[in-house]
Amino acid sequence: MTKLLWQSYENRLNLLKRLVNHPTVTNSEGELTFPNFVKQLLLQLTYFQEHKKHIQLTQTEDDKEAVVAFYQANTSAKTIVLISHYDTVGVEDYGNFHCNAFNPDELKSLFSQNHHYLNAEAIEDLNNDTYLFGRGTMDMKAGLMLHLSLIELASVEAWDINLILVTVPDEEVNSSGMRKAVEAIAELKQQYHLDIQLHLNSEPTFQQAGADEKHYTYSGSIGKIMPGVLCYGKETHVGNPLDGLSSNFMMSYITQEIEYNNTFREFFENDATPVPVSLHMRDYKLAYDVQTPFRTIGLFNVFLFKNKPADVFRQFIDSVIHATERCESDWLSILEEQEKEFDTKINVLTYEQLKRYAIKQHGEAYITMQIDKAIQETDELHLQSVNVADKLMQTCKDIAPAVVTFFATPYYPAVNSSYDKRIESTVELVRRTLRDQFQRQSERVHYFNGISDSSYLNFDGDMEQIAAYEKNTPNFNKTYQLPFEVIKAVSAPILLCGTIGKDAHKVSERLHKKSAFEELPVVLEQIINSYIESAKEQE
């Protein structure tokens, strides 16, 4: 008889500790070695010992690897894709305990002796021993643990449904893992004629209040896009400040106009997107001197429900124009008071317009070379758009002072499966299972607001809206790809159903143990079984 590895509370707990003990901070060495660790875990299962080729390590654009493991049903084409990410944010916030951040047992002992690291609620959870503390416990190695447990049970009991376990790197930064993994999913679908019914992501729940221990199921995932601005002023000596125009002065007006601006919010029933904030802002002076800054950049985070890139860009440009007009008016008033002349306006243009102007002035071959060079010289994807816009403005200084708008990567399309008949019945199944078997309340939220890789698993096909993004994102389809055609090929309803957790990305990150090791294994198995039963009814 086959020995079960990950089917009890203690076995699941130990498996999770092993996963967490392997540090996988994004862009670290541990992130590179983790896929082979997962592969070795899978090879402990008889099914994968007999089907070694059903485990793929798929290489990403940044030389990392996504793990794609395929359990093939005996007869059914029906398929569920199990989604998780294995990278985590850094551990600098743990201070002197950063070396212990990936060891829940050591961390528990240290926190017990050093309560000042935690707030009162976290201390109570620690003392009650209801939560497991540590980086990656909640976000989101618990999800991978659950999926490993599920695929083991499916293989031992020969479930008649196909399961594709996908765990990816880089979700916390650029999602290079998921953007590549969709290609592997599409290849499996084509090769084995799979009928993908559901993309099941086991991201953790985001609690609505401190003491909240409800479970939440999400029938959508929030979108995220990052419009940016380059303010290009005119340099001068600080002793003659009115002879130039500070780019920091220009940017201050735009920041006030965009950040915390409620008009960018979207609403869907009781859900609302957070307000926009700046994620990156600085001037481009390389060293201290007494020249005024004349190049300043700002990148802004804007969340999405239904809006597409063209919608956001139009609103963003209008806001930038309004801010620039206020800046220009105030600047002219200052100059008039000092009896100084200012014989030009501040130009506002999109990257697409700047590129067109630059080509007209200098020729397409030269400008293409400058764009490619700026991209090649910039490692960070989110700064490539910035540096291209800066390079073109340096080439076209005659239009300064100017404000250039563009998009920086990454882009997460919003996805939503609310009111899909099958998803609605699954949400109800989760609610009923937790209520009847565990006396746990469960509610549906329409959009997971933590940003997730589910964004790349369901595409509505509106390519027209994407055109604005493509034309105004300098590195799009160069170093940053969104494989929309492949996403269309694997598109299916999405659902996010994971464990209860608290304080993602904080020192007090923690996982509700009963939720993770008792409740969710039952819930996920019930979900899978409901799809098996549904397939039988359709025969």
C-alpha positions as CSV (number, residue, x, y, z in Angstrom):
1,M,0.0,0.0,0.0
2,T,1.3,3.5,-0.9
3,K,2.5,5.5,2.0
4,L,0.9,8.9,2.1
5,L,3.4,11.8,2.6
6,W,1.3,14.9,3.0
7,Q,-2.2,14.0,4.1
8,S,-2.2,14.7,7.9
9,Y,-2.0,17.9,9.9
10,E,1.6,17.2,11.1
11,N,2.8,16.1,7.6
12,R,1.4,19.2,6.0
13,L,3.0,21.4,8.8
14,N,6.3,19.7,8.3
15,L,6.1,20.1,4.5
16,L,5.4,23.8,4.8
17,K,8.3,24.2,7.2
18,R,10.6,22.6,4.7
19,L,9.3,24.9,2.0
20,V,9.7,28.0,4.2
21,N,13.1,26.9,5.4
22,H,14.4,27.2,1.8
23,P,14.8,31.1,1.4
24,T,13.4,32.3,-1.9
25,V,13.6,36.1,-1.8
26,T,12.9,37.5,-5.2
27,N,16.2,37.7,-7.2
28,S,18.2,35.7,-4.7
29,E,20.2,32.5,-5.1
30,G,17.5,30.6,-3.2
31,E,14.9,31.6,-5.8
32,L,17.1,29.9,-8.4
33,T,17.6,26.6,-6.5
34,F,14.0,26.2,-5.2
35,P,12.5,24.7,-8.4
36,N,14.8,21.6,-8.2
37,F,13.8,21.3,-4.5
38,V,10.2,21.1,-5.5
39,K,11.0,18.7,-8.3
40,Q,12.7,16.4,-5.8
41,L,9.6,16.6,-3.5
42,L,7.4,15.6,-6.5
43,L,9.7,12.7,-7.3
44,Q,8.9,11.2,-4.0
45,L,5.4,10.4,-5.4
46,T,5.0,7.1,-7.3
47,Y,3.1,8.8,-10.1
48,F,6.0,11.2,-10.9
49,Q,8.6,8.4,-10.5
50,E,6.7,6.7,-13.3
51,H,6.1,9.9,-15.3
52,K,9.2,11.9,-14.9
53,K,8.6,13.9,-18.1
54,H,5.4,15.3,-16.6
55,I,7.6,17.6,-14.4
56,Q,8.9,20.6,-16.4
57,L,11.2,23.3,-15.2
58,T,10.4,26.1,-17.6
59,Q,13.0,28.9,-18.0
60,T,11.9,32.5,-17.8
61,E,13.2,35.6,-19.6
62,D,15.4,36.4,-16.5
63,D,16.9,32.9,-16.2
64,K,14.7,31.6,-13.4
65,E,12.5,28.6,-13.5
66,A,8.8,27.8,-13.1
67,V,7.7,24.3,-12.0
68,V,4.9,22.7,-14.1
69,A,3.8,19.3,-12.9
70,F,1.1,17.4,-14.8
71,Y,-1.1,14.7,-13.3
72,Q,-3.0,13.1,-16.2
73,A,-6.4,11.6,-15.7
74,N,-7.3,8.1,-17.0
75,T,-10.1,9.3,-19.3
76,S,-11.2,12.8,-18.7
77,A,-10.1,15.9,-20.6
78,K,-11.4,18.2,-17.8
79,T,-8.5,20.1,-16.2
80,I,-7.9,22.3,-13.2
81,V,-4.7,24.4,-13.0
82,L,-3.3,24.9,-9.5
83,I,-1.5,28.2,-9.2
84,S,1.1,29.4,-6.6
85,H,4.2,31.5,-6.5
86,Y,7.3,30.5,-4.4
87,D,9.2,33.8,-4.2
88,T,8.9,36.1,-1.2
89,V,9.8,39.7,-0.3
90,G,13.0,40.4,1.6
91,V,13.7,40.1,5.3
92,E,15.5,43.3,6.2
93,D,12.5,44.3,8.2
94,Y,13.3,41.5,10.7
95,G,16.4,43.5,11.8
96,N,18.6,41.3,14.0
97,F,16.3,38.3,13.4
98,H,16.6,38.4,9.6
99,C,18.6,35.1,9.6
100,N,15.7,33.4,11.4
101,A,12.9,34.8,9.3
102,F,12.6,31.5,7.4
103,N,12.6,29.3,10.5
104,P,9.1,29.4,12.1
105,D,10.3,27.4,15.2
106,E,13.2,29.7,15.9
107,L,11.2,32.8,15.1
108,K,8.4,31.8,17.6
109,S,11.0,31.4,20.3
110,L,12.6,34.8,19.5
111,F,9.3,36.6,19.3
112,S,8.3,35.1,22.7
113,Q,11.3,36.7,24.2
114,N,11.1,40.0,22.2
115,H,7.5,41.2,22.1
116,H,8.5,44.7,20.9
117,Y,8.7,43.3,17.4
118,L,5.0,42.6,17.3
119,N,1.8,44.5,18.0
120,A,-0.7,43.4,20.7
121,E,-2.8,41.4,18.3
122,A,0.2,39.5,16.9
123,I,1.4,38.8,20.4
124,E,-1.9,37.3,21.3
125,D,-1.8,35.1,18.1
126,L,1.7,34.0,19.1
127,N,0.8,33.2,22.7
128,N,-2.4,31.3,21.6
129,D,-0.3,29.2,19.2
130,T,-3.0,29.6,16.5
131,Y,-0.6,31.0,13.9
132,L,2.7,30.1,12.3
133,F,5.1,33.0,11.9
134,G,7.7,33.5,9.3
135,R,8.4,34.9,5.9
136,G,6.6,33.0,3.2
137,T,4.3,31.1,5.6
138,M,1.3,33.1,4.5
139,D,2.5,34.6,1.2
140,M,2.4,32.0,-0.2
141,K,4.2,28.7,0.4
142,A,1.1,27.5,2.2
143,G,-0.6,27.5,-1.2
144,L,2.1,25.4,-2.7
145,M,1.9,23.0,0.3
146,L,-1.8,22.6,-0.3
147,H,-1.3,21.9,-4.0
148,L,1.4,19.3,-3.3
149,S,-0.9,17.6,-0.9
150,L,-3.8,17.7,-3.5
151,I,-1.8,16.3,-6.4
152,E,-0.4,13.5,-4.1
153,L,-4.0,12.5,-3.2
154,A,-5.2,12.7,-6.8
155,S,-2.4,10.5,-8.0
156,V,-2.8,7.9,-5.3
157,E,-6.6,7.7,-5.6
158,A,-6.5,8.0,-9.4
159,W,-8.9,11.0,-9.7
160,D,-10.5,11.3,-13.1
161,I,-9.5,14.9,-13.7
162,N,-6.3,16.4,-14.9
163,L,-4.3,18.6,-12.6
164,I,-1.5,21.0,-13.6
165,L,0.5,22.2,-10.6
166,V,2.2,25.5,-11.5
167,T,4.5,27.3,-9.0
168,V,6.4,30.3,-10.3
169,P,9.2,32.7,-9.3
170,D,9.1,36.5,-9.5
171,E,5.5,37.2,-8.6
172,E,6.5,39.9,-6.2
173,V,8.3,42.0,-8.9
174,N,7.6,41.4,-12.6
175,S,5.8,38.0,-12.8
176,S,8.3,36.7,-15.3
177,G,7.4,33.2,-14.0
178,M,3.7,33.3,-14.7
179,R,4.1,35.1,-18.0
180,K,6.3,32.2,-19.1
181,A,4.3,29.4,-17.4
182,V,1.2,30.2,-19.5
183,E,3.2,28.9,-22.5
184,A,3.8,25.6,-20.8
185,I,0.1,25.3,-19.8
186,A,-0.9,26.1,-23.5
187,E,1.5,23.4,-24.7
188,L,0.0,20.8,-22.4
189,K,-3.5,21.8,-23.4
190,Q,-2.7,21.3,-27.0
191,Q,-0.6,18.1,-26.6
192,Y,-3.2,16.3,-24.5
193,H,-6.3,18.0,-25.8
194,L,-7.2,19.3,-22.3
195,D,-10.4,21.2,-21.5
196,I,-9.3,23.7,-18.8
197,Q,-12.3,24.3,-16.5
198,L,-10.7,26.4,-13.7
199,H,-7.5,28.2,-12.7
200,L,-7.4,27.8,-8.9
201,N,-5.0,30.1,-7.2
202,S,-4.4,29.5,-3.5
203,E,-3.1,33.0,-2.5
204,P,-3.9,33.7,1.1
205,T,-6.8,35.6,2.3
206,F,-6.4,39.3,3.2
207,Q,-8.2,39.9,6.4
208,Q,-10.6,42.9,6.5
209,A,-9.8,43.8,10.2
210,G,-7.3,43.0,12.9
211,A,-9.2,40.2,14.7
212,D,-11.0,39.0,11.6
213,E,-10.8,35.3,11.2
214,K,-13.3,34.8,8.4
215,H,-12.3,33.0,5.3
216,Y,-12.5,34.9,2.0
217,T,-12.8,33.5,-1.5
218,Y,-12.0,35.8,-4.4
219,S,-13.7,35.5,-7.8
220,G,-11.4,38.0,-9.4
221,S,-8.0,39.6,-9.1
222,I,-7.3,43.4,-9.1
223,G,-5.4,44.9,-12.0
224,K,-2.4,47.1,-11.7
225,I,-0.8,49.5,-14.2
226,M,2.0,52.0,-13.8
227,P,1.8,55.3,-15.7
228,G,4.9,57.5,-15.4
229,V,6.1,61.0,-16.0
230,L,9.4,62.5,-17.0
231,C,9.6,66.2,-16.1
232,Y,12.3,67.9,-18.3
233,G,13.0,71.4,-17.2
234,K,15.9,73.9,-17.8
235,E,19.1,73.8,-15.8
236,T,20.6,76.8,-14.1
237,H,22.9,77.8,-11.2
238,V,21.2,78.0,-7.8
239,G,22.4,81.6,-7.7
240,N,20.2,82.4,-10.6
241,P,17.2,80.1,-10.1
242,L,14.8,82.1,-12.3
243,D,17.0,81.6,-15.3
244,G,15.9,77.9,-15.5
245,L,13.0,75.8,-14.4
246,S,13.5,73.1,-11.7
247,S,12.1,69.7,-12.7
248,N,11.4,69.0,-9.1
249,F,9.2,72.0,-9.0
250,M,7.3,70.7,-12.0
251,M,6.9,67.2,-10.5
252,S,5.6,68.6,-7.2
253,Y,2.4,69.8,-9.0
254,I,1.9,66.4,-10.7
255,T,2.4,64.5,-7.5
256,Q,-0.2,66.6,-5.8
257,E,-2.6,66.0,-8.7
258,I,-2.2,62.2,-8.9
259,E,-1.4,60.8,-5.5
260,Y,-4.5,59.9,-3.4
261,N,-6.8,61.2,-6.1
262,N,-10.2,59.6,-5.6
263,T,-11.3,60.1,-9.2
264,F,-9.0,57.3,-10.2
265,R,-10.9,54.8,-8.0
266,E,-13.2,52.2,-9.5
267,F,-16.1,50.5,-7.8
268,F,-17.7,47.1,-8.2
269,E,-20.6,46.4,-5.9
270,N,-19.0,46.7,-2.4
271,D,-15.4,46.6,-3.6
272,A,-13.3,49.6,-4.4
273,T,-9.8,50.1,-5.8
274,P,-7.2,51.8,-3.5
275,V,-6.2,55.3,-4.5
276,P,-3.1,55.8,-6.7
277,V,0.3,56.4,-5.0
278,S,3.8,57.1,-6.3
279,L,6.1,54.0,-6.2
280,H,9.2,55.7,-7.5
281,M,10.2,59.3,-7.6
282,R,13.6,61.0,-8.0
283,D,15.6,63.5,-9.9
284,Y,18.2,62.3,-12.3
285,K,21.2,64.2,-10.9
286,L,24.0,61.7,-10.5
287,A,26.0,63.8,-7.9
288,Y,25.6,66.7,-5.6
289,D,26.4,70.2,-7.1
290,V,24.8,73.6,-7.3
291,Q,23.1,73.0,-10.6
292,T,19.3,72.9,-10.3
293,P,17.7,69.5,-11.2
294,F,16.2,69.5,-14.7
295,R,15.1,65.8,-15.1
296,T,12.7,64.2,-12.6
297,I,10.8,61.0,-12.9
298,G,7.7,59.7,-11.2
299,L,6.0,56.3,-11.4
300,F,2.5,55.9,-10.1
301,N,0.5,52.8,-9.1
302,V,-3.0,52.7,-10.4
303,F,-5.3,49.8,-9.6
304,L,-8.0,48.5,-12.1
305,F,-11.3,46.7,-12.1
306,K,-12.9,47.3,-15.5
307,N,-10.7,50.1,-16.9
308,K,-8.2,49.2,-19.6
309,P,-4.9,50.9,-20.4
310,A,-6.4,53.5,-22.8
311,D,-8.9,54.6,-20.2
312,V,-6.3,55.1,-17.5
313,F,-3.9,56.8,-19.8
314,R,-6.5,59.3,-21.0
315,Q,-7.4,60.2,-17.4
316,F,-3.7,60.3,-16.4
317,I,-2.8,62.6,-19.2
318,D,-5.7,64.9,-18.4
319,S,-4.6,65.1,-14.8
320,V,-1.0,65.8,-15.8
321,I,-2.1,68.5,-18.2
322,H,-4.2,70.1,-15.4
323,A,-1.2,69.9,-13.0
324,T,1.2,71.4,-15.6
325,E,-1.2,74.3,-16.3
326,R,-1.2,75.1,-12.6
327,C,2.6,74.8,-12.4
328,E,3.0,77.1,-15.5
329,S,0.6,79.7,-14.1
330,D,2.4,79.9,-10.8
331,W,5.8,80.0,-12.5
332,L,4.7,82.9,-14.7
333,S,3.4,84.8,-11.7
334,I,6.8,84.3,-9.9
335,L,8.6,85.5,-13.0
336,E,6.3,88.6,-13.4
337,E,7.0,89.6,-9.8
338,Q,10.7,89.5,-10.5
339,E,10.3,91.1,-13.9
340,K,11.7,88.1,-15.7
341,E,10.6,86.9,-19.2
342,F,9.4,83.4,-19.9
343,D,8.7,83.1,-23.6
344,T,7.7,79.4,-23.9
345,K,5.1,77.1,-22.5
346,I,5.6,73.7,-20.8
347,N,4.9,71.1,-23.4
348,V,2.9,68.0,-22.4
349,L,3.2,65.0,-24.7
350,T,2.9,61.2,-24.7
351,Y,5.9,58.9,-25.3
352,E,4.3,58.0,-28.6
353,Q,4.3,61.7,-29.6
354,L,7.8,62.2,-28.4
355,K,9.0,59.3,-30.4
356,R,7.3,60.5,-33.5
357,Y,8.8,64.0,-33.1
358,A,12.3,62.5,-32.5
359,I,12.1,60.4,-35.7
360,K,11.0,63.4,-37.7
361,Q,14.0,65.3,-36.4
362,H,16.7,62.7,-36.5
363,G,15.5,59.7,-38.6
364,E,14.0,56.4,-37.6
365,A,17.3,54.4,-37.7
366,Y,19.1,56.7,-35.3
367,I,16.1,56.9,-32.9
368,T,15.6,53.1,-32.9
369,M,19.3,52.7,-32.1
370,Q,19.0,55.2,-29.2
371,I,15.9,53.4,-27.8
372,D,17.6,50.0,-28.0
373,K,20.7,51.3,-26.4
374,A,18.8,52.9,-23.5
375,I,17.0,49.6,-22.9
376,Q,20.2,47.5,-23.1
377,E,21.9,49.7,-20.5
378,T,19.1,49.4,-18.0
379,D,18.7,46.2,-16.0
380,E,15.5,47.0,-14.1
381,L,12.5,46.5,-16.3
382,H,10.5,49.3,-14.6
383,L,13.2,51.8,-15.3
384,Q,13.7,51.0,-19.0
385,S,10.7,53.2,-20.1
386,V,12.1,56.0,-17.9
387,N,15.5,55.9,-19.5
388,V,14.2,55.7,-23.0
389,A,12.0,58.7,-22.5
390,D,15.0,60.5,-21.0
391,K,17.3,59.6,-23.9
392,L,14.8,60.9,-26.4
393,M,14.3,64.1,-24.5
394,Q,18.1,64.6,-24.4
395,T,18.0,64.2,-28.2
396,C,15.1,66.7,-28.5
397,K,16.0,69.4,-25.9
398,D,14.5,72.0,-28.2
399,I,11.0,71.1,-26.9
400,A,12.0,71.6,-23.2
401,P,10.6,72.4,-20.8
402,A,8.3,69.4,-21.3
403,V,6.4,66.7,-19.5
404,V,6.4,63.2,-21.1
405,T,3.8,60.6,-20.1
406,F,4.4,56.9,-20.6
407,F,3.8,53.4,-19.1
408,A,6.4,51.5,-17.1
409,T,6.2,47.8,-16.6
410,P,4.8,45.5,-15.1
411,Y,1.1,45.5,-16.1
412,Y,-1.4,43.2,-14.4
413,P,-4.8,43.1,-16.3
414,A,-7.8,42.9,-14.0
415,V,-9.6,39.6,-14.2
416,N,-13.0,38.7,-12.9
417,S,-15.2,35.6,-13.0
418,S,-18.0,36.8,-10.7
419,Y,-21.4,35.6,-11.8
420,D,-20.0,32.8,-13.9
421,K,-22.5,30.0,-13.1
422,R,-19.8,27.4,-12.2
423,I,-17.8,29.9,-10.1
424,E,-20.9,31.0,-8.2
425,S,-21.7,27.4,-7.3
426,T,-18.0,26.8,-6.2
427,V,-18.1,29.9,-4.0
428,E,-21.2,28.6,-2.4
429,L,-19.6,25.1,-1.9
430,V,-16.6,26.7,-0.1
431,R,-19.0,28.7,2.1
432,R,-21.1,25.7,2.9
433,T,-18.1,23.3,3.6
434,L,-16.4,25.7,6.0
435,R,-19.7,26.5,7.8
436,D,-20.9,22.9,8.2
437,Q,-17.6,21.1,8.8
438,F,-15.6,23.8,10.6
439,Q,-18.0,26.4,11.9
440,R,-16.0,29.0,9.9
441,Q,-17.6,31.9,8.2
442,S,-16.7,32.4,4.6
443,E,-17.4,35.3,2.3
444,R,-16.9,36.1,-1.4
445,V,-14.9,39.2,-2.4
446,H,-15.1,40.1,-6.1
447,Y,-11.4,41.2,-6.5
448,F,-8.3,39.9,-4.7
449,N,-6.5,43.2,-3.9
450,G,-3.1,41.8,-3.2
451,I,-2.2,41.6,-7.0
452,S,-1.8,38.0,-8.3
453,D,-0.6,35.9,-11.2
454,S,-4.2,35.1,-12.0
455,S,-4.1,38.3,-14.1
456,Y,-2.4,36.2,-16.8
457,L,-4.9,33.4,-17.0
458,N,-8.1,35.0,-18.4
459,F,-8.2,37.6,-21.2
460,D,-11.3,39.4,-22.4
461,G,-9.9,39.8,-25.9
462,D,-10.1,43.6,-26.1
463,M,-6.8,44.2,-28.0
464,E,-7.9,47.7,-29.1
465,Q,-7.5,48.9,-25.5
466,I,-4.0,47.3,-25.3
467,A,-2.8,49.4,-28.3
468,A,-2.4,52.5,-26.1
469,Y,-0.2,50.4,-23.7
470,E,1.9,49.0,-26.5
471,K,2.6,52.4,-28.1
472,N,3.5,54.1,-24.9
473,T,5.6,51.4,-23.2
474,P,9.1,51.6,-24.7
475,N,10.3,48.2,-23.7
476,F,7.0,46.4,-24.6
477,N,7.7,43.4,-26.9
478,K,11.4,44.0,-26.5
479,T,12.4,43.0,-22.9
480,Y,8.9,42.7,-21.5
481,Q,6.3,40.5,-23.2
482,L,2.6,39.9,-22.4
483,P,1.7,36.8,-24.4
484,F,-1.9,37.8,-25.0
485,E,-2.5,35.1,-27.7
486,V,-1.3,32.4,-25.4
487,I,-3.3,33.8,-22.5
488,K,-6.4,33.6,-24.8
489,A,-5.6,30.0,-25.5
490,V,-5.6,29.0,-21.8
491,S,-8.3,31.4,-20.6
492,A,-10.8,29.9,-18.1
493,P,-12.6,31.1,-15.1
494,I,-10.4,32.0,-12.1
495,L,-10.9,31.6,-8.4
496,L,-8.6,32.5,-5.5
497,C,-9.1,30.2,-2.5
498,G,-6.3,29.9,0.1
499,T,-5.6,29.9,3.7
500,I,-6.3,32.6,6.3
501,G,-3.3,34.7,7.1
502,K,-2.3,38.1,8.4
503,D,0.2,40.8,7.8
504,A,1.7,39.9,4.4
505,H,5.0,41.6,3.8
506,K,5.4,42.5,7.5
507,V,7.6,41.1,10.3
508,S,4.4,39.7,11.8
509,E,3.5,37.7,8.6
510,R,1.7,34.6,9.9
511,L,-0.5,31.7,8.8
512,H,-3.6,30.4,10.6
513,K,-2.6,26.8,11.3
514,K,-6.1,25.2,11.5
515,S,-7.1,26.9,8.3
516,A,-4.0,25.7,6.5
517,F,-3.6,22.2,7.8
518,E,-7.1,21.1,8.5
519,E,-9.7,23.2,6.7
520,L,-8.3,24.2,3.3
521,P,-7.2,20.6,2.3
522,V,-10.9,19.6,2.7
523,V,-12.2,22.7,0.9
524,L,-9.8,22.3,-2.1
525,E,-10.6,18.5,-2.3
526,Q,-14.3,19.4,-2.3
527,I,-13.8,21.9,-5.2
528,I,-11.9,19.3,-7.3
529,N,-14.5,16.6,-6.6
530,S,-17.3,18.9,-7.6
531,Y,-15.7,19.3,-11.0
532,I,-15.3,15.5,-11.3
533,E,-18.9,15.0,-10.5
534,S,-20.0,17.7,-12.9
535,A,-18.0,16.0,-15.7
536,K,-19.7,12.7,-14.9
537,E,-23.1,14.3,-15.2
538,Q,-22.2,15.7,-18.6
539,E,-21.3,12.3,-20.0
